[in-house]
Amino acid sequence: MENGQQRTARLVNDRALTGRVTINRIHTRMFLLPQSARAALANAAPTPLMHNKKDSASLNQQILRIASIGSESSVVLAEIAALLGEAFQADACLLTLTDVEAACWVSKPQSLLVQDLQYDSATLQKELDTFEPLAIANLGAVPPTLTHDPPAKTWTEFWNSITLSGKSLQARAALGIAIQFPESRNVSISLFQFHPRRWTKLDIEQLRSTTQHVAIALSQVRLQQQLSRRTQYQTIVNQLTIAIHNASDLNEILQLATADSAQALQASRGILLRLRYWEPLFKSRFQEQIPKIRTTVASEWQRQANEHESFRAVPSVLNQSFWMAECTLCQHALIQPGQPIAIRDREQLLKLDGVSSVAPIFNLEEFPALLLAPLESQGTVLGFLVFQQNQTHKWQPEEIELVKLVGAQVSTAIIQTETLRQVQALVDKRTAELQQSLSIQAKLYERTRQQLEQLRRLNQLKDEFLSTVSHELRTPLTSMTMAIRMLRQNGLTSDRSERYLDILEQQCAQEANLINDLLALQELESKQVTIQPEEIDLKALVKESADVFNQKWSAKGLVLDLNLPQKSLKLYSDRDSLLRVLLELLTNAGKYSDPNTHIHLSATYQADQPISKVVLTLCNTG
């Protein structure tokens, strides 16, 4: 079973001239309908002359049969024009549907192969407004020979404007009638003879009756087309809803909306424009000044011409952009959003208030018919959905309604995608901040743990220090207590008394030294110690300290061996601090050395770069 496109292609080289019309000058193509095709549609050839009601009823049935199997109004117009031409034994028949479609049939196909049909649409509209039939027996006479009154001037003007391939139709007799049917769509039928013919009242009445059936048939075709288109439109909206629900890529959604909608509208081209606001996004209407906005083509679809069309593809405009200030048509849609702008042709565009310039990407020379719908969300225009035809086209209410529904779906998809993107960006930012916070907290925890560990060690050292200090302080006190007790005994010799006094003096001196060391340590911790640098002979200082320790270590059997250079070791430092360090080294060595061992102390001068230094080395066994 052939579809609409196959059926349209079948009309090539047939005897019906079909196509869409343009404003001012109607332009269409002629195709030839073979006798076999017409016979198949009618199941039987119509009676040449209709002299009774039976013939008229048969013709009306054939018209309704054509409408019942027809899918496209252009095809139905062509077949009905051929049927009427033969039924009324005319040389040509022109059938027009309002001012958007027309079909023409001629009886001599051998001289009319694929030719152009043109007529004045303005005059046609006047003719359709009169609804008065007119029959002219001799169209070439001056004035034309009328077969009835009153005359209708617009009919003759309309017929005289008809040309085929730039040549006049050269009709000598014409019969025309117009009728209006629902949705304010008008049908006109014009029968022509290439020689004078006197039309009878019966011809006029039969044509009037037939025209009513033609209007009914075309209404039926129209309803079928509307139902089919509504189903197709609903499918497109459902597909967009599913795509948005599945959170598909926004570019895929935009391309799907543009391509499917353009194909459903049978448009030549569809483009989707996105707006980028370079200034704060105003929620109110732009009445005084248009903000700085960059408009970019986000998706595009172009119809591919088949072998029977002369449609010329134009270069792609995808990703091209322009400033809003360069296109007053877009400004008009931006200032007053809500309703799409439907433009039938360039003349209607010029009559649109406030529109003086159109962006080059619309290419109105190639695509004069334009339907522009703003993509709006809460008073903010996000972009435009644009569909264009390469010839004059009157946009129907259902087409405009489809574009509005698709625009609402696309606006939802854009807002949803941008919202998800902003939410995702916010989540990523908060996640990064949380990770950074956790990292900082981990570092702070580690630092706190280290500080606690350090405090624990310091506390342990403090305890050890207090224990050591307590022991060191009690040792001289014990010796002094024992010496005092011995001195209190009666009968002590002078030698023993002298010895106990020496012990008492030594232990007092040691106790004083320990107390001085504690005070010096406190000064170091509080950074209140006073340094008094002076020139010191380290060699002499070491020998002086060694004599003291040799006496102290004699009871333990320790021997201090010195290895000093022959020359004096001069250095510039604080004497008390240096002596305290030296005594601490020797004290520790004596405390932890094994009995009857040697302790070695050496001092050397090293003139290394960049700083010269004196090195003390202490070695012990224990």
BELQUI-V487609 format. One line per field, one symbol per residue. ss: DSSP state (H for helix, E for strand, C for the rest). burial: # if it has 24 or more other C-alpha atoms within 12 Angstrom, else .. A space follows every 50 residues. Layout:
ss = ???
burial = ???
This chain:
ss = CCCHHHHHHHCCCCEEEEEECCCCEEEEEEEECCHHHHHHHHCCCCCCCC CCHHHHHHHHHHHHHHHHHCCCHHHHHHHHHHHHHHHCCCCEEEEEECCC EEEEEECCHHHCCCCEEEEEHHHHHHHHHHCCCEEEEECCCCCCEECCCC CCHHHHHHHHCCEECCEECCCCEEEEEEEEECCCEEEEEEEEECCCCCCC HHHHHHHHHHHHHHHHHHHHHHHHHHHHHHHHHHHHHHHHHHHHHCCCCH HHHHHHHHHHHHHHCCCCEEEEEEEEECCCCCCCCCCCCCCCEEEEEEEE EECCCCCCCCCCCCCCCCCCEEEHHHCHHHHHHHHCCCCCEEECCHHHHH CCCCCCCCCHHHCCCCCCEEEEEEEEECCEEEEEEEEEECCCCCCCHHHH HHHHHHHHHHHHHHHHHHHHHHHHHHHHHHHHHHHHHHHHHHHHHHHHHH HHHHHHHHHHHHHHHHHHHHHHHHHHHHHHHHHHHHHCCCCCCHHHHHHH HHHHHHHHHHHHHHHHHHHHHHHHHCCCCCCCEEEEEHHHHHHHHHHHHH HHHHHHCCEEEEEECCCCCEEEEEHHHHHHHHHHHHHHHHHHCCCCCEEE EEEEEECCCCCCEEEEEEECCC
burial = ......##..#########################.##..##...##..# .....#.########################################### #######.#..##########.##################...####... .#####.#######....#############...##########.####. ..######.#############..##..#..###.##.###.##.....# ##########################.............##.######## ###.............#...####..#########.##########..#. ....#.###.####.###########...################..### #################................................. .....................##..##.##..#...#............# #.##..##..#..#..#...................###.###.##..## ..#....#####.#....#.....#.###..##.###.##..#....### ####.........#.#.###..
